[in-house]
Amino acid sequence: MKSIYSKFKGLYKDGRPIDFLATWRKAFDKASEREVALFQKMYSDNWFTYNTPQMSLTAEGIMGKYRLRFMATLLADESPTPQRRSDGFDIWTKEIPRVGHKFFMPARTYRKLMEVYENPRLSEAQKVREIEKTLKADVQDAYLGCKDVMDFIALMAFSNWGVAQFKPAINNPGGREFEIDYNMDEANKLVSAFNWTTANTKAGKLSPVLMLAAICADLRQRGIEPGEILMSQDLYYWLRMDQTTRLLVHGNDKQAQTVTKTQLESLFGENEIPNITVVTRKMGQDKDGKRGSVEPWNHNFICIKPAGVIGEIQPSIEDSELMEEDDVDYMNAGNGIRIAKWRTGESTGQVAGEVTQGSGRLLPIITDINAIICMQVRGISEKTIPADANGNERMYCTKQEFEGIDALMEG
């Protein structure tokens, strides 16, 4: 059965009859025309552009162009049975992954809406406002939940050497295991010689600011211009409070003073280091009926990326757009995301209520993966890094080198 919101007739807004679902369809259409995000701006809105949704579900062309490796889908689908990889991930190279979730509104909420709708003591504006409030909450959660996955994939990849992994028990309840590996160059996977801790800076083992300056200089030698540094809130705060930073900003006489955001940015500018973007993203998740949150960003890592857009998000047209059901109300939310609403009840053998579903087939493509540095700065089993060809001590090395140091020393 179609949405209950199609039953609220005879109400007016701004002097015109209001169709609640049609109003939201128009809002999404206008947002798509302006190419702006509804409800809230996400990291992925700043770092990716959206391609036009394609009819095909295949990703082979994308893989060939951008060297991606895909494994498994987000939701169970009618795709062929995947092969198995030894580490337990489903190998998948057939389709752009599908994301989606549903929200259930019980009949008791509908009762409250009907009380508002039929209450003669409420003004027309009050009735419209209360009904719109409930409708917006459902649509917003369904829509943003699909976009959340794009942020999740990008942020996880940026803090995990270019790899995003999803596991049902950890960060994908109700879904399947899958992995997207952006095949980041080994030269861009870095490890600090020492953990970024107060104990190490006090011992004179490292200066994070000087290390960042050295990495940025090396990037420019390779023809890459660093544009922003991503890190967690706690690491950013530590960097501002660390004694080596305070010494560089204030000198010996005033190094007890804290470093302000403006002073840190000035110091970075003097050393040709781009400004920091603090990553604070958390996503809510429902696991076994319990609400919780999960963080895609690994606090042990920093990422150095070019400024602005570094990729594209490729949507495919959702199945429901090709084969709409008569008893379902649909909205195209833009960029391949679809909102569907329908009622349940005795005829469907379900509890009476309304379902709101958000779904889409979306894939973030990092086109500038070779210009992105991913560096582990904490959680390191510290090792002595061999000097460079000129005999100079090194503050960091590649992940590949770091993992081979023990074997090198034993040899």
C-alpha positions, -999 to +999 in steps of 0.1 A: +000+000+000+012+035-007+025+059+019+002+073+046+014+107+037-005+105+004-037+104+026-033+139+041-055+159+018-070+193+020-042+211+038-027+243+025+008+259+027+016+294+015-019+295+001-016+264-020-028+228-016+001+208-002+011+173-014+037+162+012+055+136-009+054+158-041+069+186-021+099+164-012+103+152-047+105+188-059+130+196-031+153+168-042+150+178-078+160+214-071+189+203-049+201+181-077+199+210-101+220+232-079+244+203-071+242+209-034+237+185-005+204+184+014+204+183+052+242+183+058+275+187+040+298+156+042+334+151+036+326+132+004+307+163-009+339+183-007+363+156-020+342+140-048+320+150-077+290+128-087+289+113-121+256+108-139+239+075-129+247+048-154+224+020-166+251-006-164+260-022-130+294-034-142+326-018-129+352-034-152+358-001-170+363+018-138+387-009-125+408-006-157+409+031-155+416+036-119+433+003-108+407-006-083+401-040-068+366-047-055+354-075-032+318-084-025+286-063-022+272-044+007+238-061+005+228-095-006+217-093-042+210-114-073+246-113-084+264-145-092+278-166-063+312-150-055+344-169-054+362-171-021+395-156-010+417-172+016+412-144+041+374-148+041+365-119+019+342-124-011+359-117-043+336-095-064+342-078-097+307-078-112+287-049-099+288-015-082+280-022-046+244-015-034+238+003-001+205+006+017+185+005+049+149+007+061+131+025+089+098+013+104+071+038+117+046+019+138+008+025+137+009+044+170+029+072+153+003+073+125-024+077+152-006+108+165-004+122+130-041+116+125-049+133+158-030+163+145-046+162+111-082+159+125-078+183+154-101+213+147-083+234+174-050+234+154-043+259+127-036+248+092+000+259+096+005+239+128-009+208+112+014+211+082+044+218+104+039+187+126+033+163+097+063+177+077+085+173+108+078+135+110+081+131+072+114+150+071+129+128+099+122+096+080+134+109+046+165+125+061+177+094+079+171+072+048+189+097+025+219+106+046+224+070+057+232+061+020+256+091+017+272+081+050+287+050+033+306+072+008+322+091+037+329+058+055+347+043+025+368+074+018+378+081+054+386+044+061+407+042+030+425+075+038+435+061+072+442+025+062+467+027+034+441+029+007+419+000+018+383+001+031+371-031+048+336-038+060+327-067+083+291-074+096+303-080+132+322-047+133+309-020+110+283-035+086+255-051+106+231-070+085+254-068+054+282-088+039+320-087+042+336-067+014+367-048+007+377-020-017+414-017-023+425+015-041+459+000-048+478+029-032+515+030-043+539+015-018+559+047-018+528+065-004+523+042+025+545+056+053+554+048+089+570+071+114+602+059+130+588+068+164+553+071+178+540+106+180+540+108+218+551+134+244+577+109+257+594+107+223+594+144+216+608+151+251+635+126+244+644+145+212+636+115+190+612+134+167+597+167+157+563+162+140+563+196+123+598+190+108+587+156+097+556+170+080+578+196+063+602+169+050+573+148+036+557+178+019+591+187+004+595+151-009+560+152-024+569+184-043+601+168-056+577+141-071+555+168-087+527+165-061+514+195-044+500+187-009+468+206-001+455+194+033+464+171+061+437+149+077+440+138+113+418+130+144+408+156+169+430+141+197+461+140+175+455+176+164+452+188+200+483+169+210+503+185+181+493+220+192+502+212+228+535+193+221+567+210+233+584+208+200+555+227+184+555+253+212+592+258+209+590+264+171+562+289+176+573+308+208+610+301+212+627+292+244+615+322+264+577+315+260+575+279+251+552+272+281+524+291+262+499+271+242+498+273+204+466+287+189+450+275+157+461+307+139+497+303+152+499+267+141+486+276+106+512+304+104+540+279+114+528+255+088+527+282+062+563+292+070+573+256+065+552+250+034+529+226+051+492+227+042+466+233+069+450+205+090+414+192+085+402+176+117+382+144+111+355+140+136+331+117+117+310+091+135+281+071+120+252+056+139+245+019+134+218-004+145+232-038+156+208-064+170+183-037+178+208-017+198+219+018+187+256+025+187+282+044+167+312+035+146+342+056+135+357+051+100+389+071+108+419+054+124+433+077+150+468+062+145+471+077+110+474+110+092+467+116+055+482+142+032+461+148+001+458+174-027+434+203-020+398+199-030+383+173-052+403+140-056+378+117-071+343+108-084+313+089-071+298+067-097+261+058-092+241+032-111+204+034-116+186+015-088+165-015-097+134+001-083+137+030-108+136+005-136+108-016-122+086+004-099+058-013-079+023+001-080+018+002-043+050+021-034+057+058-034+091+067-047+114+098-047+146+103-067+169+119-041+196+126-067+229+110-075+213+075-078+198+075-043+161+064-041+136+069-013+107+044-012+077+045+012+050+019+017+025+007+043+024-027+058-005-045+075-027-076+074-026-079+037+011-083+038+012-105+069+032-078+088+027-054+117+007-023+107+030+006+100+050+024+073+084+016+059+108+042+046+137+028+026+168+046+013+189+027-013+214+033-041+243+018-060+273+040-054+310+037-056+336+064-046+365+065-071+398+081-059+413+093-091+443+109-074+453+080-053+490+083-063+490+119-049+477+108-014+500+099+015+488+077+043+511+076+073+509+057+106+522+078+135+509+059+165+505+023+175+539+015+160+563-012+172+593+011+170+623+000+150+656+016+140+652+027+104+684+023+083+700+055+071+695+067+036+721+063+008+740+094+020+742+081+056+715+105+069+691+094+097+655+090+085+624+101+105+601+078+085+601+051+058+576+032+037+554+005+052+571-021+030+606-011+043+594-010+079+580-045+077+613-058+062+636-042+088+636-072+111+645-096+083+672-071+071+687-069+106+687-107+110+704-110+076 
